[in-house]
């Protein structure tokens, strides 16, 4: 009895122990109940590259929303027909009205389970894309990407390649072709139109996807951008593609809607973007009105920075971004809630993003809030999830057998809710061309 009493006396109120992690935050008119956010992660759950929402995807997101996330950022959604032709393996799509019903169902499901949600919209993989018919992907310049073995993401990949050396061939990208200026502008225009559908689907905000060596990152990087026209050369020119995308999307969705941006803090590759350059990119985008910066690091050529093996590897870089911009900064890869609390308390970030850790335990947020942080099922950073995705299979987790099977679990089936009146829905002033019947 005495031992039990002593244990009870020592128990700390989670509202005090995790004061910052559990505190709300406001981005524009979107109030997020805590600083626990699910990071955008490709799940390869949209089968056959058709790009549509299915029951497993809905249940997968429902589990994380029900589990206590304040914010869920969706996986990468490809926003043009050309981008969708060159996927990771199989991604969600949003480039015409046929994708809107599924996306609206996803946003409604996440909201029904108590979380806010931003949709991560991508203008494409660029030179990192792989067409199923072997076509050459579009890129700033005709420079293929190549994953260097020493930059493979820690444990797992080295052993996998040691046993299956032939898999290294999959790390070689197809030779891309250089996009013309007309093609660049047509893609930007189509992408901006697609973002209107995302707003109509009632997501709380849009995240522009510009990290990890994707197309926007490729234009920023002198490693992948060797152009000699207005889109190449100086940092100002290399930023032009990103700035134009931002302005076109902002014009399409309006200034009252949350529009954030994800960036890699440093490319960490010879001839690539430096941390100093990325701080300048963030400074400019902050001045132009971006509503938050979501940080990551590295690229598909530097996976060890993209998927680090320990907590807090991006915090020093994040602190520099916090000094550079006046908007919230989100940072991933701080799995331990105590480390996350310290990071927030020290002012190095404003929201903590959980990627692989949210695969391992969707109840992370609830366990922290209920005083059961010690019961969190910890991610082992074994990268089994990532290796499966790289091989084209839906993600699974060796510590969470439920991942990928949530649709069979009744607790993640959304109960019927009263439909929101269209009079209360947020509909952009601009209507997508597919819905303009009288043009």
Residue, then its C-alpha position, 0 to 999 in steps of 0.5 A: x500500500x505504501x509503495x502504491x501511495x508513493x507511486x501516486x504521489x510521484x505521478x506528474x500531471x501531464x498537463x504540467x509535464x507536457x505543458x507546451x506539447x499539449x497546448x493549442x496553437x492557432x494558424x490563421x483561423x485554424x485552431x489546433x488542439x495540441x502541438x502533436x501533428x502527423x507528418x505527411x508520409x507516402x503509404x502506397x495504400x491507393x492501389x494501382x496508381x489510380x489515386x483515389x481514396x479507399x476504405x483502408x486510407x480512411x481508416x488509417x487516418x481515422x486511427x491517428x485522428x482518434x489517437x490524439x493528433x491535433x493536426x494531420x498532414x496528408x500524404x503527398x497528393x499529386x496535383x497534375x495529370x503529368x505529375x500523376x504519370x510519374x509517381x513514387x509507386x502509387x499516390x493519391x491524386x487531385x487533378x480533376x473533380x473525380x477525386x474530390x468526393x474521396x478527398x472530401x470524405x477523408x477531410x470529413x473523417x479526420x474532422x469527425x475524429x477530432x483533428x484538423x487536417x492540411x492536405x499536402x499538394x505536390x506538383x510532382x516527383x520530377x526526376x525522382x518519378x517513375x512511369x509504369x511504362x518507362x517514360x522519361x520524367x519531367x525535370x528542370x534539367x536532364x540530370x537523373x538522380x542516384x541514391x548513394x549507398x553511404x546515404x542510405x537511411x541507417x539500419x535496414x537498407x545496408x543489410x537489405x542491399x548486402x543480401x540483395x545487391x541487385x536492388x541497388x538498380x532501383x536507386x537509379x532514376x530514369x533520365x529526365x527531360x528538361x521542361x520547356x517554359x510553356x510546360x512549366x507554366x501549364x503545370x503551374x496553372x493546372x496545379x493551382x486549379x487542383x488546389x481549389x478542389x482541395x479547398x472545396x473538399x474542406x481541408x483546413x489548409x494546403x501544404x505546398x510540397x517542396x522538400x526531399x528532391x521533388x520537383x520544386x526542390x529540384x528547381x531550387x537546387x543547383x545540383x539538379x537545375x543547370x538551366x541557363x534561362x530565367x529559371x536557372x543560375x542565381x538563387x533568385x532565378x532558381x526560386x522563381x518556380x517555387x514563387x510562381x507556384x505559391x502566387x498562383x495557388x494563393x490567387x486560386x484559393x484566396x488569402x484567408x486560407x492557410x497555405x504552408x510550405x514544406x522545405x528541406x533545411x539542407x540538401x546535404x549533397x555536393x553541389x546541392x542547396x545549402x542551409x544558408x540558401x534554404x534560410x533565404x528561401x524561407x525568409x522570402x516565402x515568409x515575406x510573401x505570406x506563407x502561413x507556416x514552414x514545415x521542415x525536413x532534411x536531405x532528399x531521396x539522394x540523402x535518405x539518412x538525413x531524411x530518415x534520421x536514426x535518433x531524436x532531434x537531428x533537425x533542431x539546430x537547423x530549425x532554430x535558425x528558421x525560427x530566427x528567420x521567419x515570423x510564422x510557425x515552424x514544424x519539425x519532425x523526428x522527435x519521437x520521445x515526448x520529453x524531448x518534444x516538450x523540451x524542443x517546444x519549451x526552448x523555442x526551437x519549433x512550434x509543432x512536432x511532426x511524427x512520421x514513423x512514430x505515428x505508424x508505430x503507435x497511432x494512440x501517441x497523443x492520447x497516451x501523452x495527454x492521459x499520463x501514460x507516455x511510458x506506454x507509447x509503443x516506440x518506433x525502432x527506426x528499423x525502416x521496415x516501413x520505408x523499405x516496403x514502400x520503396x519496393x512498391x508495397x503498402x507500409x507495414x510496421x513490425x511493432x504495430x500489426x494493425x498498420x494497414x489493417x485499420x479498416x477491419x477495426x470497428x473503432x475506426x469506422x466513422x459514425x454517421x454525422x449531420x451533414x454540413x450545410x453548403x451555406x457554411x462550407x468554404x468555397x473559393x471565389x474561383x471555380x475550377x475549369x472543369x466546373x465552368x460549364x458556360x466558358 
